Structure formats: structure tokens, C-alpha cells
Amino acid sequence: MAQSISSHALARQREFVGMSVTELAEAVGVTSRAVRYWEAGTRTVGDRSFGRLLEVLGCDAQDLTGRERGTETLTDLRRAAGMSAEESASALRGKRAAQGLNVSAEKIRDLESGRQVRGWTWRSPETLGRVVRLLAQVYGVPDRLMMDAWRRSRPQDPLPVLPARRPRQISTESLVAWHGLNERQRNYLTCIFLQDQEAEKEQRRKRHAGEVSQSAAVWRRMTMALSAPPNIVGYTTLQERLRRAGVHDPGAGSSMAALERRDLIRAYRDRVYIDGLGDVPRTRVEMTRRGRAVARAGLGVPRETGPPAPLLSQWLWKIMIRVARAGERGVDGSLAGRGPHYLAVGQSPDGHTPSRGFIVLRHPDGVTHGPYRWFLTDSGRRHIIDYLDTYRTKYPEVDTKSVEAIFR
């Protein structure tokens, strides 16, 4: 199989990174003539060379093919990984979880074309989910991206059920570090951790709502204390939290220093202007990654995770339902915030999280000008049909009454 490249896309990417035809050919492992053929559009690019091109040029498959994100098929994901059907089958056969599947290149092609896979007698959703998980591992993509591509390529299959992931075990090292702290140090670490988690939750809320949010380097640095009389400046939020935990002693310096020596926090000292007092010394504190791990282990707080693949978070599910209800009218520009970036055909804001391709911005049918509106794609409709009952159980507070009628 070979990969088509849109006209002049390869030349633009090559020039963007400052490589000559000869340099690109040497890096990819082909002749200069082959690169010229590719750029002229007279030859297609083999799967292995296509993956190597992406690696050398540091770009995505969409940059060379013109294919929109959120529309990937199983074939697209394999080619973007730079693998032939034979190499994909070989990689799958090397997985312990693939034992008994008897994977071959022919079966990979059957999967990608939507045909019934010859020689595979099983059709259980659990086994299909196992294959989805294995392919995601081999191609180096998220489970949900592979699941979406599977449903685009094989809509007639039973809905695959992904294997449940094992819960992450508490680190023994983190527990040992927690038990190595005295009671006062644990109180300090606990209060700082809880404040850190509240700040993180608030920043997540702002991002989801489309509000201006700060970088982690800013909001993770929390004010610990001000060197001024409390009867004038009051207590900081962290100090109030510590007081509620019963910590009133003046040993903040030694406790903070002990936590900093163990690489659990970092302390910063600067000055801040306060009306009536002028510049006042300020102590700020930031948890390290190790500090959060130790606090989680000691407090028994699991790491917050999103919904299991391929489900959406509640706020994205609300957007999907809103677009679905709009039907042929579509949703206008009031659909703001970052939600559309994660759901739409396009690129997500972080540049790393693949978009789902569930909604698209276009003119209403029969209209060629005027404002654009949001509509569900075929993949979006398929996702709602597949998981409506699951979402109703997971997010019962989201109103989905009469949604089924939209798809009749």
C-alpha cells in the first residue's frame, strides 16, 4: 500500500525545516529522484517511507496529506505509524495478549477494508476491544483515537468493549517517604496538597468554560505567609487551612525546610506591595511532582482520571447533546470555549490531543455564505447512538430526553 501526498505539501514542509531534496532523501533512506517524484505528485509514498517522512520533518500526517484530523481510519493510523500491513501483523504477533488471534497481513487488510476477517470466527465485543487496545499500543495512539478509527472503518461490527485498565498501584517509595515525616510535617504537606488540588480544579474549570487561565508555573505557586502583623494583613488561605488543622506554632520555617530538603515542596521568597505597609516580604510554596505523589500515597487519594476510553467528559457530552438537538439548524457561534476544539474536525488547543471529529463547522445545507454553524458529523452521530445508554448511567444529570428521535 502507498500513501498519497497532497500537491506541493511535501516541498513546503521540506523547505520549512530547511532541508534540501538530497538531505531529505538521505534522512529517509531513499534516492533524491524518489523525493522529486513525490513532490511532483507522480509517485505515491510507501508506508514505511511515509512514517519516516513524518519523523524527519517533525510533522503530522495531515500536514502532508491534507486529510482533516478527526477523520482517521484504521489504514490512516497504520500509515502514520510508518508500518506496512506485514509489519503491523508482526508487531501484533509479538504481543502476549494477541495469542490465539493468528494475525496476518491479510487479516490486517481485511480489518482496514471493513471486510469480514477471514479465519477469525470470533465476534465478541470483548475480543474486538482487545484488538483495538493492541492496535493502539502498536501504533502509539490513544485508545479513544483507535476506537474512533475502528468505528469509521468497521461500522457494521459489534461495539468493541475495551479491557478495563488495572488501577495504578501506590508507590512503595512514596509511602516510605510519607511515614518518614513527623506529624507536623504531614500536616503541612497535607494542607499544601489540598490547596494545590483546589487550584488545579479551578484552572480546569476556567479552561473548560473558555475563561482566561494561568500557566501552571503561576498558579501552582501559592502564598504561604506575609511578613506583616496578622491583625493588619490577616492570614493567607494556606495559614487558615493549617490553623483549622490545629497548626498554630511558629515552626513553619523548620517544617517547610524539612519538606524542601526531601524534594516535596519548593519555597520562593520575594516581596509584594501592600497599601499602608509598602513592600512586604512574602513566602510562596509550590508542590513538586514527588510531593504530590507522596501526599496521594499517604492520604489514599487516587490520581484523578478522566472517563474511560472512548467516553467523553461530562462537559464535552453536554456540548454533543446541544449540537445533536440543534439538528439541521446547527449551533451558532455561541458554542465557545475549548470544547469545540476537542470535539471538532481539526486540531486540539494543546497540539497533542487528537481531536475527535464529532462536530464540524460549516454552512447549513444549501447555504453558501453567511455565518458558519456547528453540526454533528457521521462519527458524532455514531458515537451518540453507540453510547447513549452508557452516558445516561454515567452522567444522569445531563438531560438527554428525546435525543433518540433525532436519529430516526
N, C-alpha and C positions, 0 to 999 in steps of 0.2 A: 504493500500500500504506500501511497505517497501523499504529501501534503501540499495543497495549493497555497500560494502566497499572493496577496493582492498586489496589483500593479505598482511598482516603484517602492513598495513598503520596505523591502529588504535594503535597497540602496539608501533610503532615508535613515534607517536605523544604523547602518554601517557608517555613514557619514557623521551621524550624531555622536557616535563613540570614537570617531577619528581614526578609523581603520581603512586601509586600502583593500582592494579586491584580493591582492596577494596575501596580505596579512590575515584577512578573514578566512581565506581558503586554507592556509596553514593551520590556523587555530581549530578549524572544524575538521580538518583531515581529508580535504577533497582538493581537486585541481582548481586553478583560477578560472579555467573555462567553465567548470560546473557552476561557479558562483555567477559568472556573467550570464549563463543560460537562465539561472534562477531569477536574476534581476530583470532580465528581458521578458520573463514570463513564458519562455519557450520550453522549459523543463520544470517538472514538479520536484519537490524535495522529499527524499526518503525519510521514513520515520526517525531513524537514528540520527541522520544529519539535521533534521528539524529540531530535535531536542538539543543537540549540540549548539545549533544556532542560537536558541533561546539562552543557553548558558553563557556563551561567549559574548553575546550582545547585551545581556542583562535585561531582557525584555520579556513580556508575556506573549503567549501565542496570539492573543487578539491584536497585538501591535503589528504582527506580520500578516495575519490572515484577514483582518477586518471583521472577524466574527465578533458579535456582541457578547459581553460577559452575561452569564445567567442563561445561556442557550446551549451550553456544552452537552455533547453526547458522550457515550462511553468511548467511542472512537477518538473524539477530541481529547479526552483526558489521557488516553494512552499515548497519543502522538505528542502531546505537550510534555509528557514524561520522557520522550525520546526513545520509545520502545516499539519494536515490531511485535506482531502477534505472537511470534515464536518466543521472543524474549519475555513477553508478559506471561505466557504459559509456563516457561521455565522458572520464572520467579515465583509463580504461584505454587508450582510443584515443590519448591523448596520450603514452603510454609507447612509447619506441622498441622495446622488447622485445616489444610486443604487435602489431607489424606482421605482417600476414598472418592474424590471428585474426578480423578482421571483427566486432568486438564490437558488440553492440547491446543495448538494454534488454531485448528479448525473450529474448535468449540469457542474460542475467544471471538473468532469472526462471526460465528452464529449468534453469540450473545450481542455483539455490536449491531448486527443487522436486524435484530428483532425476531430472527427465526427460532424455532424450537431447537434446542441444543441436542444434537444427535448423540445418543449414548448416555444421556442423563435422564434417568427415569423419575428422579425426584422433582417435586414441585412444591414442597412445603415452604411456607413463608420463613421459617427459621433457617432452613438451609440457604434460601436465597439471600437472607440477611447476612449469613456467614460469608457468602461470596462477595457481597457488597463491601463488607468490612475488610476482607482480604485484598480486594482490588484497590481500596482506598489506601491501604498500607503500602502496596507495591507502587502505586503512582504518586504517593506522597501528598495526598489531598485530604481535606476533612471528610468525615463520614457523610455529612449532610450534602456536600457537593457531589459525592459519588452517588448518593441516593437520588438526588435530583436528576443527574445524568441518566441513571438507570431508568427512572420513570419516563424520561423523554424517549429513551431508546426502546423500552420494553413496556409500553402502557398496558399490554394485554396480560402481563404476569400478575400473579397474586402479589399483594403488597408485601415486600420484604420486611421481616422483623429483625432489626439489628440485635446482636447479642448484647446483653447487659454488661457494662464495663464494671470491673472489680473496683470497689471503693478504695481510695488511696489510703494506705496504711500510715499510722502515726509514726514519725521518725523516732527511733530509739535515742538517737543523739539529741534530738530536741527535748525529749522527756528528761534525759540526764541533765541537760542544761537547766531546765526548769527546777528540778529538785536540788540543783546546786545553789539556788538563790535562797536568801533568808526571807522571812515573811514580809518585811517592809519592802524589799526589792521586788517581790512578786506583786505587791500592791501597786507599786509604781508602774511596773511593766503592764499589769492588767489595765490600769486606768489609761495609760498612753495607748495601748492597743485598742480599747473600746472607742476612744476618741478618734483614732486613726480610721477605724471601720465606719464610724458615723460620717466622717468627712468624705470617705470614698463613696459611700452610698449617696450622699448629697451631690457629688460630682457626676455620678452615673445618672441621677435623676435629671440634672441640668442638660447633660448630653442628649438624653432621650427626648427631652422636651424642646430641644433646639436652642436652649439658652446658652449664653456665653459661659464657658467653663475654663478653669485654670489648668495649667500643666501640673503634673504630679510633683514636680520639683518645687512648686509653690505651695500647694495645699497640704502636702504631707508634712511640711514644717509648721508645727503648732506652737503657739506661745505657751511657755511653761510658767514663766514668772516675770514680773516687772520689779525692778529695784526701787520701789517707792512705797510709802505707807499705804496699807490696805484700806484705811479709812478715807483715803483720797482717790485711789485708783481702783479699789475693790479687788476681788480675786479673779484670776483667769478661770476659764472653763475647766481647764485641767486641775487647777488648785481646788475648785469647788468639787470636782469629782473625787479627788483624793480626800478632801475633808469628809465627804459622805462615806468614804471607805474607812474613816477613822484615823487618817494620817494627818496629824497636826504638828508633829515635831519639826525642829529646824534641820533635820538631817537630809534635806533634799540634795545638797551638794554631794555628800558621800554616796547616797543611793544612786544618783544619776551617774556618778563617776564609775561605780561598780558595774552598772549596766552597760556603760560605754566601753569599759575595758573588755567586756565579754562580747563586744560587737553586736549588741542587741538594740542599741539606740545610737544616735549621733546628736551631740549638743552644739548649738550655734549661739554665739553671743554677739549682739550688736546694740544699737541704740535706736530709740523711737521717740518722736516728739509728742509730748502731751501738754495740752493747754494748761497754763499756770505753773507747770513744772519744768518745761523745756525738754532737752534731750535726756531720756531716762534709759539706763542700761536694761536690756531685755535678754532673756534666755529663751531660746526656742529649741524644740526637740523633734526629731524625726526617727521613726522606727526603721530599722534595717530589714531586709528580707529575712534574715536569720531571726531577728527579733519577733517578726510576725509568726514565723514557724514555731518558735519556742512557746509563744503565748497561746497559739492554737492548740499545741500539744498539751500544755498544762491545763488549759481551761476546757479542753474537749470540744473545741469549736471547729466544725468541719469547714474546709475551704468552700466558699460559695461557688456553686457551679450553675451554669445555665441549664435550660431544658435539654433533655436527651435528644440526640440527633434522630430524625431530622426536624424536630419540632421548633417552632418559633417561640420567642419570649412573649409574655403577655402583651406588652405594648406594641410589638410588631403584629401580633394576632389581631389586636383591635384595629390596626390600620388595614389589614387584609379584609376584615369584615366590612369596614367602612367602604372600601373600594368595591367589594363584591355587591353591597347593597346599592351602590350608585348605578350599577348595570351599564346600559348603553349611554347614560348621561355622562359617566365618568366623574371624577372628583377634581375640583378646581385647584388653583394654586394655594388654597388654604391648607393643603396637605404639606406641612412644613416640617422642619426639624431633620434629624438624620435618618429617621425611619425609612423614607423612600430610598435612600442610598443603599441600605442593606437589603431591601426587597426588590429593587428595580433592576431592569436590564442596564448594566453599567458597572462602575467601579465604586466600591465602598470607600468611605472617607479615609480610613486608615491605610488604604492602598494595599492591604494584605488580606483582608477578609473577603473572600469571593462573594459577590452579590448573588441573590437567589434567582433573579429573573422572573419573579412572580407578578410584578406590575410593570407597566411601561407608560411613558409619557408620549402622547401623540394627539393628533387632531381626532375629533369624533368622526365616525364613519360618514363619508360623503362630504366632509368639510376639508377644504384645502388651505384655509387661512384663519387667522384669529388665534385666541389663546389655546394653548395645549392643555390637556386634561389627563388624569391618571386612569388607566384601565387595567383589569386583570389580563394576564397572558394565559395561554393554554396551560402552562405549567402551574400558574397560580390556581386556576380552576381545579386542576387535577389534585393539587395539594389539599385544597379545602375539602374536596369530595373524599379523599383518602383518609383524612384525619379529623373530620368534624366531630365525630363522637368522642375521640380521644381528647380533643381540646375542650369539649363541654365538661368532661370529667376533671381535667386539669385546671381549667380557668372557668369555673361555674359562674363567676360574677360578670363575665363578658356576655352580653346579650346577643345570641345567635338565632333568635326566633325567626322562623320563616326563611332562613337562608337557603334551605334545600330547594325552595320554589324557584330560586334564581337560576338553577342549573337544569331545570326540566325543559 
